[in-house]
Structures are given as C-alpha cells and as structure tokens.
C-alpha cells in the first residue's frame, strides 16, 4: 500500500458503503480525512473511525450549500 502520511483526503459519501471502505483504506495508509454526508446521523459511523476524521454535513448536489460550506459565496 502507498503511504498517504501528511496528506488530506476529502471523501463524499464516506459514512457508508463503498465510501466508508475507501475512508478506512485511506486511514490505514496514514491520511487525514474530511468526510461529507447529507445528514449528521450518517456521520456517526465516520466519527467512529477516529481522531484523524472530520465529518461535515453537506449535500454536494446543492452548489449553493457547497459554496456556503467553503466560505465562497
């Protein structure tokens, strides 16, 4: 496996399914993660991954929500 030490990854849908599996692999490789999900409840699984993970509620299909979340308007 490659090393992702010192790298940060943004994973959409990382609270379940394939995205959750990807998040786990990135963590194993040493990355810090920002996981996006549509609801706070969905981020509970992501929070269980540890201190290297930050969860964010954001619907990436809503351009305005994404812009507001990143401070761009």
NORLINPE-V416842 format. One line per field, one symbol per residue. ss: DSSP state (H for helix, E for strand, L for the rest). burial: I if it has 16 or more other C-alpha atoms within 10 Angstrom, else O. A space follows every 50 residues. Layout:
ss->???
burial->???
This chain:
ss->LLLLLLLEEEEELLLLHHHHHHHHHHHHLLLEEEEEELLLLLHHHHHLLL LLEEEEELLLLLHHHHHHHLLLL
burial->OOOOOOOIOOIIIIIIOOIIOIIIOIIOOIIIIIIIIIOOOIIOOIOOIO OOIIIIIIIOOOOOIIOOOOOOO
